[in-house]
């Protein structure tokens, strides 16, 4: 009996540990560490924008389900009349320490899973396309991601960029 309980505890510890040490979490942790203030201003900017989307009823809350539903709505062609008076990307760009080079540097340091690689390639196409069909783009993202994936702050951050 003691062996079984130790095995169950070990499996629980492993599953919890593997979630917190996912490639996506490693990537966000590295990005935060590359900020002058360990990412506190960066996190605050993300939270501010997320709260604006909640206030404007674009997101129900900050759950993975809410982010997943946002992607589904965009893929179904639903347009949002958001009253947010600023651009999230401009806010991020105004953070003098945050540079996409740090993402590239961090990305090169982590162990990448297949999903993260596919997601990165898809997001890269967003930045290189002259004209983007957001409905098709989010449909493609939904082929890659499920609701559980959107528990990762890395994926949530990218959904905010997309929106």
N, C-alpha and C positions, 0 to 999 in steps of 0.2 A: 504494500500500500504506500509506503514511504517513497519507493522508487517512482511509482506512478505520479504521486503528488509533486515530486521534484521535477519529473519530466514535464508535467503540465505547467509548472512555474517557469521552467526554462523556455518552453515554447511561447508562453505569454511574454516573457522578457524579450525573446528574440523578435517576436512580431512587433512589439512596441518599439524596440530599438531599431528595427529595419525601417519602420515608418519615419522615425525622427532622423534617420541617417540616409534618407532617400537622396537620390541624385538632385532632385528638385530642391530639397531642403539644404543640401550642401551648397548648391548654387546660390540660393538666396542668402545664406549665411556668409558666403564669400563676398557677395556684392555688398552686404551691410558692412562687413569688416573693411572693405575698401573705401568706405565713406569716412570722412574726417571725424565724425561723431558716432561711429559704429552704427550708422544708419538711422539714428533716431529722427532726424529731420525728414529723411526719405520715407520712413514708416509713417510719420505724421502726415506727410503729403498724400500718401496712399489712403490712409484712414480718412482724411478730410474729403477726398474725392468719393470714396466709397460711401461716406455719410451723406454727401450731396445726392448721390444716386438713390439712396434709400429715402431721403427727404422728398425727392422728386418722383418717387414710386417707380423708378426704373428697376431697382432691386427691392425685394421684400425685406431682406435683412442681409447679413454678411455670410450666410450659410452657403455651403457648396450647392445645395439645391437651388437657391436663388440665382447663383451664377449660372448654373446649368440651364435653368429656365430662361435666363436672359439670352444665352446662346441659341436656345431653341426658338425663342421669339424672333430674334434677328434672322435666323435661317428661314423662318416662315414669312419673312418680309415685313414684319411689324416694325413700324417706324415710331420713334419716341419723340415727343415734344418736350424735350428737356429744357429747363430754365436755368441751367448751370451757366453762370456768367464768366467762366474761365475754361481754358484748355488744360486738361490733365498733363499732356505732353509738354506744354509750355512751363507748367509748374515744375515738372521733373527737370526740364532743361535749365531752369533757373537755379537749381541746386548746383552751386559752382563745383562741387566735388564729384557729382554723378556723371559718369561718362560711359557710353556704350563700350568703350575699350575695356573697362573693368569687367563687363559681362563676358566679353570674348576671352579675357585672361582667366576669369573664374571658370568659364565653360571648358577651357582647355585643361584645367586642373582636376576636374571631377570625373568619376566613373559615370559614363553615360549609358542609360538604358535605351532600348529601341524606341519607346514612346517619346522620350525627351528629344532624341535625334529627329524623329519625324515631325514633332511639334516645332522644333527650332527651324527646320527647313520650311515648314508652312508659314511661320511667322516672318521669316526672311523674305518670302515672296510678297508679303504685305508691304514691306518697305521698298521693294524694287518694282512693284507694279505701278504703272502710270494711272490706270483706272481699275478700281477694285469693285467687284460685285460682293458686297458684304453678306448677302444672303447665301450665295454659293460658298464664300470663304468660311462662314460659320458652320455651314453644313459639313464642309470638309473637316473642320475642327471637331465637330461632334462625332465624326468617324474615328477620330484619334482618342478623344477624351470621354470619360464617363463622369457621372456625378461625383464619385469617390475621388477622382483625380483633382477635382476642383476644391478639395480640402487643402491642397498644397498652395501656399502663398505665391509660389512662382507662377502657377497657372492663373490664379486670380489676378495677379499684377498684369499679366499679358492680356487678360480679358478687359481690364480697365484701359489699357493702351488701345485695344481694338475699339472700344466704345468711344 
